[in-house]
Amino acid sequence: MAPVIGYWNLRGAVEPIILTLKQAKASYKLRVYKLGDAPDFDKSDWLNEKHNLGLPYPNLPYYIDDDVKLSQTVAILRYLGRKHGFNGASDSEITRCDLAEQATAELKLFLFSAWRTHDDEAKKQIAEVVPAKLAQYEKFLGSGPFVLGEKLSYPDFFNYSIFDYIRLYDASLIENHTAIKNFLAKFEALPNIDTYIKSDKFSRMPVTGPMYGWGGSA
Ligand SMILES: N[C@@H](CCC(=O)N[C@@H](CS)C(=O)NCC(=O)O)C(=O)O
């Protein structure tokens, strides 16, 4: 049976996992959990199953393939990286993947927390933090285009989603970042990714949930 990925009907944290599987041409099934409308945003579709799936740390997204039962986005990405050959080979490549993975996990957490309220304070924080973080990526990627140069690795799938979310939020934030723009263009030109993002299975929105101040509307 194909592995099952569970998540809400939004791009959020699941997209890098889906992109990895698309690039690997690996089959999977999506279990999309229904999120209720405002004001309650009922999560019972998920909560009714949450503790019955055999996940050691029940959460969304999850990845279940027989005995392999994973949650935690980065753990899933690392696993798929090993399984499908999107990982570092030498110590220095592995270390670059570690750095990229953690920097992006941190930025994702920051952005989703700011987009949750998207009030004046959150907007101020985004304006302060994001340009400085993107400048670090720009330097880190260098001539890239990917984290490991020409070789695709699992943090690239994570980076793509976060950079694209930022581009959707405010394209001017990446306008002066040549390496990030080059990364986005090269990633989107990968044939399997190109096919996916041009298909009716892909939608740029929603990025976040309906309870978010930004990114929740389709
Ligand atoms: N550390 C976890 C956080 C996962 C998380 O916050 N999941 C959100 C959606 S992005 C959720 O709705 N989880 C369901 C739950 O908490 O039961 C990860 O990186 O995957």
The ligand as an SDF file (V2000), in Angstrom:
LIG
                    3D

 20 19  0  0  0  0  0  0  0  0999 V2000
    6.6670   20.3220   15.4080 N   0  0  0  0  0  0  0  0  0  0  0  0
    5.5780   19.8880   14.5360 C   0  0  0  0  0  0  0  0  0  0  0  0
    4.4560   20.9080   14.6350 C   0  0  0  0  0  0  0  0  0  0  0  0
    3.2290   20.4070   13.9270 C   0  0  0  0  0  0  0  0  0  0  0  0
    2.0510   21.3450   14.0130 C   0  0  0  0  0  0  0  0  0  0  0  0
    2.0890   22.4120   14.6660 O   0  0  0  0  0  0  0  0  0  0  0  0
    0.9890   20.9360   13.3130 N   0  0  0  0  0  0  0  0  0  0  0  0
   -0.2090   21.7390   13.1890 C   0  0  0  0  0  0  0  0  0  0  0  0
   -0.4410   22.0580   11.7060 C   0  0  0  0  0  0  0  0  0  0  0  0
    0.9970   22.8310   11.0080 S   0  0  0  0  0  0  0  0  0  0  0  0
   -1.4280   20.9820   13.6650 C   0  0  0  0  0  0  0  0  0  0  0  0
   -2.5390   21.3950   13.3530 O   0  0  0  0  0  0  0  0  0  0  0  0
   -1.2460   19.9000   14.4340 N   0  0  0  0  0  0  0  0  0  0  0  0
   -2.3450   19.1110   14.9200 C   0  0  0  0  0  0  0  0  0  0  0  0
   -2.2830   18.8920   16.4080 C   0  0  0  0  0  0  0  0  0  0  0  0
   -1.5810   19.6480   17.1020 O   0  0  0  0  0  0  0  0  0  0  0  0
   -2.9820   18.0110   16.8790 O   0  0  0  0  0  0  0  0  0  0  0  0
    6.1080   19.7670   13.0910 C   0  0  0  0  0  0  0  0  0  0  0  0
    7.1340   20.4010   12.7820 O   0  0  0  0  0  0  0  0  0  0  0  0
    5.5450   19.0330   12.2800 O   0  0  0  0  0  0  0  0  0  0  0  0
  1  2  1  0
  2  3  1  0
  2 18  1  0
  3  4  1  0
  4  5  1  0
  5  6  2  0
  5  7  1  0
  7  8  1  0
  8  9  1  0
  8 11  1  0
  9 10  1  0
 11 12  2  0
 11 13  1  0
 13 14  1  0
 14 15  1  0
 15 16  2  0
 15 17  1  0
 18 19  2  0
 18 20  1  0
M  END
$$$$
